[in-house]
Amino acid sequence: MGLNLSLSVATHDNSMTEEKDGIIKQNIKLPGDCDNGRLAFVLLNVFTKEECQAYIDLTEAKGYIPALTHFGRGVKRLVPHYRNNDHCIIDSVEIMSIIWQRVRSYIPKEWNNNYQILSLNECLRFLRYDVGQRFEAHVDSAYRRKNRSHERSFLTIQVCLNEGFQGGATTFIDPGGPNPKADMSYIPKQGMVLAFEHCLLHEESALISGRKYTIPTDVMYKPKQMKKKNIL
């Protein structure tokens, strides 16, 4: 799905707005049937401009390469007509722990009554979008840690590292909706965190001008009957 400049801007349910330690949580009203019990919210003021710039500088020093599209079972390919942004992968328990400490109190501690929360995925996929780059409509895959197959993710969190660009919205799509104008587009703000269920259809809309940086990662859970270890 390409860029649609007539998309609605995502709205919030103000009755579900919370503020704690300067961080503001706002639930996102999703399009159509997607809004039926699905979880999506934004946290504002999570990171400072200086912190965001430090992450950008770190990844630019390491370097970016074209991002691959995941097809499941470990299969990854370059599919530039579908996804053509760049990424920088950094395995960092330290950075993961910093992000986790900021967001953990807003994340569900249980999932479907069967899973209990652990932490975040320590494999951080920094994404960079330049003009014309996008990631077409998709749902996020669950992440399973190697050698610990019972640990898996259900939620995506996305740290937004900059603003001031045009386009590049995260757009939630109603898969059964006949009218694409009803899709909900969320414009990133520097230092905010977007959180949503993996199963929600969405796209990273094409960038019109500037450059966009984000850190998407996963919230990890473990089955309740298994002993929980090393919670950060």
N, C-alpha and C positions, 0 to 999 in steps of 0.2 A: 504494500500500500504506500503510495507516494505522499508527498506533502500536500496538505489541504489547508489553505489559508483561511477557510471559513469555519474551521472547527471551533466548538465552544471552549471557553476557558473553564477549567475544572473549578467547581464550587465546593464550599465547605459547609458542614453542618455545624453552625456556631454553637448549638446547644452541647456539642461534644468537644468544645475547645478547652484545653487545659494549659496551665502555665506552672512550671516548677523550675526553680533555680535559673530563671531567665530563658529557659527553653519553652517554646509554645508548641503544643500539639494540636493539630487540626485534622479531623477526619475528612476524607475526600468523598464527595458524592460521585459515584461511578455511573456510567451510562447504562440505561435499560436494565435488563435482568442481572447484569454484573453487580448491581447495587444490593442484591438480595442476600445479605449476610456475609458478603465478601469483605475482607479486611484491606483497607488502604488508607494511609494517613501520612501527613507531613510533619516533621519537627523543624521548627525555625530556630535560628541562633545557636546551632549545635557547635559550629566551629568558627573561629575568628578568621578575618581576612589573611592575617599573618600565617596561621596554621595551614590554611588552604594553599597559599602561595608556596609554603615550604614543601608540601606534597607535590605540587606541580614541578617545582625545581628539582626535586629528587628524581622524578620519573623522566624529566627531560634530560637529566644527566645520564641516566641509564639508557634511554632511547626507546622509541616506539617502533612497532612493526605492524603490518596489516593483521587485523583481527580475523580469527577463524570462526566459522559457524559450526556449532555442535549438532550432530545428528544422533546422538545416543550411542551407548556401548563403546565409548571411547573414540568414535569416528568424528574427525574434525576436518573441514575443508575450507579453502578460500572460495567464497561465492560472492564476488563483487557486485553483481546485479541485485543482490538481496541485502548484503551487508558490506560496507566498504570503509568503515572507520578503522582507526589504529588502536593498538593496546600495548600496555606495558605490565607484565605480570611480576609481582613481587611477593614472595612468601615471607611474611613478617608477623610473628606472634606479637611483637611490640606494638606495631601500628594497629593490628586487629584489636589488641587489648584497650588501646586508647579509644577507638571508635566504640567498642563494646561498653566501656564504662560510661560513655555519654548517653547511649541509647537503651541500655538493658532494662531500665525501669519502665519503659513504654512497650516492651515486647511481651506477647503472651507467654506465660510461664509453662503452659501446657498446650498441646495441640490434639484435638479430637479425642481428648480424655485418654489417649494411648501413649503420648510422647511427652517427655519433660525437656525443658530447655537446657542447653549446654552453653554455647557461646556463639561466636561468628566463625565463618570459614577464614582460616589464616592465609589462604591463597587469594591475594588481592589482585583484581583485574582492573587496573587503571585504564580508562577509555579516553580517547581524544578524537574529537570530530572537527574537521575542517570544512570549508565551504563545499556544499554538494554532498557531503557524506551523511549517511543515515543507516539505520538498522530497521528493516521492514517489519511488518506485523509478526509477532511471535509470542510464545509463552516461555518462561524461564524453566530450565531443567533443574531437577533436584540434584544437589551435590551430595555425594557419598564419600566419606573419607576412606582412603586406601587402608586396607587391613582392618578396618572397623566398619564393616558393611551395614551394621544396624544403625549407625549414626547418619542422619540425613537432614536435608533442609526442606522447609516449606515456604519460607518467606525470603523475599529479596529486600535488601536495603541499599539505597543509592545515595552516596554522599556527593553533593554538588559543590565543585571546587571553584567555580567562577561564574560570572554573569556578564552582561553587556554585549552579548551576541544576539543575532536575529535568527529566528527559526529555532530548531533544536529542541523543541518541546518533547516531553514524555507524554504520549497520547494514549489514553485508555480507550479501547475499541469494544463496542457491543457486537459480538459475532453474529447475533441474530437480528441486528437492527437494519432496517432498509434504508436509513438515511444517515450517511456519514457525517452530516452536520451535527448529529447528536453525540458524536464521540467527544470525549473530554480530554482537553489538552492542558498539561501543567507546565508552566514556564519555570525553569530552575532559578533559584536564588542562591548566591554564594553562602556557603556554610550551612545550608539546610540538608536534611536527610529525608528522602522519600522511602516509604516502606509499603510493600504490597505483597499479596499472595502470588506464588509462582504461576498459578493457573490463570491469572488475568491476562487476556490478550492485550498487547500494547506495542507501540513502536517508538523508536527514537527518530523523530521527524527530521527531515533534511535541514542542514544548517544553511542559512542564507548569507550571513556575514559573520566575521569574527572566528573565534575558536572556542570549543567547549571541552571541559574536563569533568569527568565524574569517576567515582569509585563504587561500582556495584559489587556487592558481596552477599553472602547467604547467612541466614540464621539457622544454626544447627540444633537438632533435637535428637534425643535417644529414647528408645522404648522404655516405658516406666519400669518394667520388670527387670531391666538391666541396671546394675549398680552404676551410679553416676560418679565420674572421676574428673578431677582437675577443672572444676568450674572456675572461670576467671571472674 
